[in-house]
Amino acid sequence: MVLKTINLQQRAANEGRRILAWWRENALRTDGSFYGKVTNDCIPDPNADLGVILATRILWTFSRAIHSGFETSMENRQVADHLWTLFKSAFWDTSHLGVFWMVNGNQQPVQRRKHIYAQSFAMYACAEYYAASGNPEALLYAQLIYECVERFARDSVHGGYFESFSEDWNPIQDQLGISDLAAPKSMNTHLHLLEAYTRLYQVWPNPELRYRLRELLQVVITRIVHPQTFHFQLFFDADWRPLSDVISYGHDIEGSWLLCEAAEALGDRDCIESTRDLAVQMVKATIAEGIDMDGGLFNEGRAGRVIDDDKHWWPQAEAAVGLVNAYQITDDPQYLDKSQLVWDFIEQYIADKQYGEWFWLVDRDGNPDMTKWKVEPWKCPYHNTRACMELWQRLAVKGE
């Protein structure tokens, strides 16, 4: 078993370093900014707008590589520093606080709305950059975002957080992505706000933040995880009535380990144990319904049946981590074996051997969609590089 963990750890580490190098070489401009879009064959669009999700995920990725010790090169430090400067100058709203959704090539806002999903990733990136650099300004920005979210988005009646706001923080109805519902509350925003609060609490153990993190964790567990199926429910009205029955397998298995991370940050033993038990149930449900024979994770399902059998890049990354997390909880080798099977699938079908990085998606036969961008507002290094770093850390501990 030790040899298996070391093998997977080394494969993941090698892939993570390849991905970081790809982003340095293909997505970053010489002025420290980045291209908003890059084609599958590595041709950048110099006129593409720049999305805040892409910007903050790049900042998080390189900051995490530094802070975790995964790759602490001066090149990575320069990337993180340049992205931090860009974040402040282009995306930060100096009038109303928080971050804009999209800016143009001249770094002027073109979509000014304040989505809590975007604020979450900005908070996540600021906290990680603070951990990597020690720059107190980064912690201040994370704290300011946290205060805005609590002031404007928290639902004091039904719990949880509302989704979308204008630039001056008035509520609006808005979709996160083109396939999403314009719902008052969503799984996706709450999951990534939980992720951000967890990281912020790790670097800033504030009592009020601790209370809100615990509260948010319970909202996700009691409102969003279905108590019978152990799948996430995706969209809700204001008082938490579900608006969709679609299952997102990638979010389920990503959430399984992010819930554990939040509980572990809080340090409450009962909370940790119950959350770990829930995480294993979520992983079991994903294995039973969402993982193909070749190890690839399907995109979506409904009522226990697959309705979208494409295999997107990011669910594969999250599956590898979620399965290793289940292995660490249970010591059951089946989860490590399945994580290795997922990684085999990634190496065979998702990783682009010709141009580098990962394809956006492949169909069930493993054929990549070559029309999809390698870089665009939603195609970022966060999921895949994070998976590589997580496996590098987790399996180093498990293999000793």
C-alpha positions in Angstrom: 0.0 0.0 0.0 2.9 2.4 0.7 4.2 1.8 -2.8 0.8 2.7 -4.2 0.6 5.9 -2.3 4.1 6.9 -3.2 3.4 6.1 -6.9 0.3 8.3 -7.0 1.9 11.0 -5.0 4.8 11.3 -7.4 2.6 11.2 -10.5 0.4 13.9 -9.1 3.4 16.1 -8.1 5.0 15.7 -11.6 1.7 16.7 -13.2 1.2 19.7 -10.9 4.6 21.1 -11.8 3.9 20.6 -15.5 0.6 22.6 -15.1 2.3 25.4 -13.2 4.9 25.7 -15.9 2.2 25.7 -18.6 0.5 28.6 -17.0 3.7 30.6 -16.6 4.6 30.0 -20.3 1.2 30.3 -22.0 -1.2 32.3 -19.9 0.8 35.1 -18.4 1.8 38.4 -20.1 5.2 40.0 -19.8 3.6 42.9 -17.9 2.4 40.6 -15.1 -1.2 40.4 -16.3 -2.7 37.4 -18.0 -4.6 36.5 -21.1 -8.4 36.2 -20.6 -8.5 33.4 -23.3 -6.1 31.0 -24.7 -7.1 28.4 -27.3 -6.6 24.6 -26.9 -3.4 24.9 -29.0 -2.0 27.7 -26.9 -2.9 30.8 -29.0 -3.8 33.7 -26.7 -6.5 36.2 -27.5 -4.9 39.5 -26.5 -8.2 41.4 -26.6 -10.2 39.1 -24.3 -11.8 40.5 -21.2 -10.4 39.3 -17.9 -12.6 37.5 -15.4 -12.2 37.8 -11.7 -12.8 34.1 -11.2 -9.8 33.3 -13.5 -7.7 36.0 -11.8 -8.3 35.0 -8.3 -7.9 31.3 -9.1 -4.5 31.9 -10.7 -3.5 34.0 -7.7 -4.6 31.3 -5.3 -2.8 28.6 -7.2 0.6 30.2 -7.3 0.2 31.4 -3.7 -0.7 27.9 -2.6 2.2 26.4 -4.4 4.5 28.7 -2.5 2.9 28.4 1.0 2.6 24.6 0.8 6.2 24.1 -0.2 5.1 22.4 -3.4 7.1 24.7 -5.6 8.6 27.8 -4.0 10.6 29.1 -7.0 11.2 32.8 -7.5 9.2 32.6 -10.8 6.2 31.5 -8.8 6.6 34.2 -6.3 6.8 36.8 -9.0 3.7 35.5 -10.6 1.8 35.7 -7.3 3.1 39.2 -6.6 2.1 40.4 -10.1 -1.3 38.9 -9.8 -1.8 40.5 -6.4 -1.0 43.9 -7.9 -3.4 43.3 -10.8 -6.1 42.2 -8.4 -5.9 45.5 -6.5 -5.7 47.8 -9.5 -8.2 46.1 -11.8 -10.8 44.2 -9.9 -11.1 45.9 -6.5 -14.0 48.4 -6.1 -12.5 51.3 -4.2 -15.9 52.9 -3.8 -18.1 50.1 -2.6 -15.6 47.4 -1.8 -15.6 43.9 -3.1 -14.6 42.7 -6.6 -16.0 43.4 -10.0 -17.0 40.4 -12.2 -15.1 41.3 -15.4 -12.7 43.9 -16.7 -11.4 44.7 -20.2 -7.9 44.6 -21.5 -7.3 48.2 -20.2 -8.3 46.9 -16.7 -11.6 48.9 -16.7 -14.7 47.2 -15.3 -17.1 46.0 -18.0 -19.3 43.8 -15.7 -19.6 45.5 -12.3 -22.0 43.1 -10.5 -21.0 41.6 -7.1 -21.6 37.9 -7.0 -20.9 36.1 -3.7 -19.3 33.3 -5.6 -16.7 35.8 -6.9 -16.3 37.4 -3.5 -15.6 34.0 -2.1 -12.8 33.3 -4.5 -11.4 36.7 -4.0 -11.4 36.1 -0.2 -9.9 32.6 -0.7 -7.1 34.0 -2.9 -6.3 36.9 -0.6 -6.1 34.6 2.4 -3.8 32.3 0.6 -1.6 35.1 -0.7 -1.3 36.4 2.8 -0.2 33.0 4.0 2.4 32.8 1.2 3.7 36.3 1.4 3.0 37.6 4.9 1.7 40.8 3.3 -0.8 42.3 5.8 -2.6 44.2 3.1 -3.8 40.8 1.6 -5.4 39.9 5.0 -7.0 43.3 5.2 -8.7 42.8 1.7 -9.9 39.3 2.8 -11.4 40.8 6.0 -13.1 43.6 4.0 -14.7 41.1 1.7 -15.8 39.0 4.6 -17.4 42.0 6.2 -19.3 42.9 3.0 -20.6 39.3 2.6 -21.8 39.3 6.2 -23.4 42.8 6.0 -25.1 42.5 2.6 -25.6 38.8 1.8 -26.3 36.9 4.9 -30.0 35.8 5.3 -30.7 36.4 9.0 -34.2 34.9 8.6 -33.7 31.5 6.8 -30.0 31.2 7.1 -27.3 31.0 4.4 -26.4 33.7 1.9 -28.0 35.3 -1.1 -26.3 35.2 -4.5 -26.1 38.4 -6.5 -25.8 42.1 -6.0 -25.2 45.3 -8.0 -21.9 47.1 -7.6 -23.3 49.1 -4.7 -24.6 45.9 -3.0 -28.3 46.1 -3.8 -29.8 42.6 -4.4 -30.3 41.6 -8.1 -31.5 38.4 -9.8 -28.6 36.9 -11.8 -27.2 33.6 -13.1 -23.8 32.5 -12.1 -23.2 30.6 -15.4 -25.2 30.0 -18.5 -26.5 26.6 -17.3 -27.4 27.8 -13.8 -30.8 29.0 -12.5 -31.2 32.5 -11.4 -32.1 31.3 -7.9 -31.9 33.2 -4.6 -29.5 30.6 -3.2 -27.2 27.9 -4.6 -25.1 25.0 -3.5 -22.1 26.3 -5.6 -21.9 29.7 -3.8 -22.3 28.2 -0.4 -19.7 25.5 -1.0 -17.1 28.0 -2.1 -18.0 30.5 0.6 -17.4 27.7 3.0 -14.0 27.0 1.4 -13.1 30.7 1.7 -14.2 31.1 5.3 -12.3 28.0 6.2 -9.0 29.3 4.7 -9.6 32.8 6.2 -10.2 31.3 9.6 -7.0 29.3 9.3 -4.9 32.5 8.9 -7.2 34.8 11.0 -8.8 32.8 13.9 -11.4 35.5 14.7 -14.2 34.4 17.1 -17.0 35.9 15.0 -15.6 34.3 11.8 -15.5 31.0 13.7 -19.2 31.3 14.6 -20.1 32.1 11.0 -18.0 29.2 9.7 -19.7 26.7 12.0 -23.1 28.1 11.1 -22.3 27.9 7.3 -21.0 24.3 7.7 -24.3 23.4 9.3 -26.3 25.1 6.6 -24.5 23.0 3.9 -25.0 19.8 5.8 -28.6 20.3 6.8 -30.0 22.3 3.9 -27.9 21.4 0.8 -26.9 17.7 1.3 -30.0 15.5 0.6 -30.5 13.4 3.8 -31.4 10.2 1.8 -29.3 10.3 -1.3 -26.2 12.1 0.1 -26.0 14.2 -3.1 -25.9 18.0 -3.1 -29.1 19.8 -4.1 -28.1 22.6 -6.4 -30.6 25.5 -6.3 -33.0 26.9 -3.8 -35.5 29.7 -3.2 -35.0 32.0 -0.2 -36.4 29.6 2.4 -34.5 26.6 1.1 -37.1 24.8 -1.0 -35.1 22.9 -3.8 -35.6 24.2 -7.3 -33.7 21.5 -9.2 -33.2 17.7 -9.0 -30.0 17.6 -11.1 -27.0 16.0 -9.5 -23.5 17.4 -10.1 -21.1 14.5 -9.4 -18.0 16.7 -9.4 -19.5 19.1 -6.7 -20.6 16.1 -4.6 -17.1 14.6 -4.4 -15.4 18.0 -4.1 -17.8 18.9 -1.3 -17.0 15.7 0.5 -13.5 16.8 1.3 -14.2 20.5 1.7 -16.7 19.8 4.4 -14.1 17.8 6.2 -11.6 20.6 5.8 -14.0 23.1 7.4 -14.8 20.8 10.3 -11.1 20.2 10.9 -10.4 23.9 10.9 -13.0 24.3 13.7 -11.3 21.6 15.7 -14.5 20.2 17.3 -14.0 16.4 17.6 -17.7 15.5 17.4 -18.2 17.8 14.4 -15.1 16.3 12.7 -16.3 12.7 13.2 -19.9 13.4 12.0 -18.6 15.3 9.0 -16.2 12.5 8.1 -19.0 10.0 8.2 -21.1 12.2 5.9 -18.2 12.6 3.5 -17.8 8.9 3.2 -21.5 8.5 2.4 -21.2 11.2 -0.3 -18.2 9.5 -1.8 -20.1 6.1 -1.8 -23.0 7.8 -3.6 -20.7 9.2 -6.2 -19.0 5.9 -6.8 -22.3 4.1 -7.1 -23.7 6.5 -9.7 -21.1 8.8 -11.1 -17.9 6.9 -11.9 -17.5 5.1 -15.2 -15.7 1.8 -15.6 -12.7 3.6 -17.0 -12.4 5.7 -13.9 -13.8 8.9 -15.4 -16.4 10.9 -13.5 -19.6 11.8 -15.4 -20.8 15.3 -15.4 -24.5 15.2 -14.2 -27.3 12.8 -13.2 -30.8 12.7 -12.0 -32.6 10.3 -9.7 -29.6 7.9 -9.7 -29.2 7.9 -13.5 -26.5 9.7 -15.6 -28.0 12.4 -17.8 -24.7 14.0 -19.1 -21.9 11.4 -19.7 -19.3 13.9 -20.8 -16.3 14.0 -18.5 -15.1 17.5 -17.7 -11.6 18.3 -16.5 -12.4 19.6 -13.0 -14.6 16.7 -11.6 -11.7 14.3 -12.4 -9.4 16.4 -10.2 -11.9 16.6 -7.4 -12.6 12.9 -7.6 -9.0 12.1 -7.0 -8.9 14.2 -3.9 -12.2 13.1 -2.5 -11.4 9.4 -2.9 -8.0 9.9 -1.2 -9.8 11.7 1.6 -12.2 8.8 2.0 -9.2 6.5 2.1 -7.6 8.6 4.9 -10.8 8.5 6.9 -11.5 4.8 6.5 -8.2 3.1 5.7 -10.2 1.2 3.1 -7.9 0.5 0.2 -10.7 0.5 -2.4 -10.8 4.3 -2.2 -7.1 4.6 -2.9 -7.5 2.1 -5.8 -10.3 4.2 -7.3 -8.3 7.4 -6.9 -5.5 5.7 -8.9 -8.1 4.6 -11.5 -9.2 8.2 -11.8 -5.6 9.4 -12.2 -5.1 6.8 -14.9 -8.1 8.3 -16.7 -6.7 11.8 -16.3 -3.3 10.8 -17.7 -4.8 8.9 -20.6 -7.6 11.2 -21.7 -7.7 14.5 -19.9 -4.1 15.7 -19.9 -3.2 17.1 -23.3 0.0 15.4 -24.3 0.5 17.6 -27.4 -0.1 21.1 -26.1 -0.1 20.7 -22.3 -2.5 21.4 -19.5 -5.9 19.6 -19.5 -8.7 19.4 -22.1 -11.9 21.0 -21.0 -13.9 17.8 -21.5 -13.9 14.5 -23.3 -16.9 12.5 -24.4 -17.6 9.0 -23.0 -15.3 7.5 -25.6 -12.5 9.7 -24.5 -12.6 12.1 -27.5 -11.6 15.7 -26.4 -13.6 18.7 -27.4 -10.9 20.6 -29.3 -13.0 23.8 -29.7 -13.0 24.6 -26.0 -10.5 27.1 -24.6 -7.6 26.1 -22.4 -7.9 29.4 -20.6 -11.1 31.4 -20.3 -13.2 32.9 -17.4 -14.0 29.5 -16.1 -11.0 27.4 -17.2 -8.4 27.9 -14.6 -5.5 26.1 -12.9 -7.3 25.9 -9.5 -9.0 22.5 -9.6 -6.2 20.5 -11.3 -3.2 22.1 -9.6 -4.9 21.9 -6.2 -5.6 18.2 -6.7 -2.0 17.6 -7.5 -0.9 19.6 -4.4 -3.5 17.8 -2.2 -2.3 14.4 -3.3 1.3 15.4 -2.9 0.6 16.4 0.7 -1.9 13.8 1.7 -0.1 10.8 0.3 3.3 11.9 1.7 1.7 11.6 5.2 -0.1 8.4 4.4 2.9 6.7 2.9 5.3 7.3 5.8 
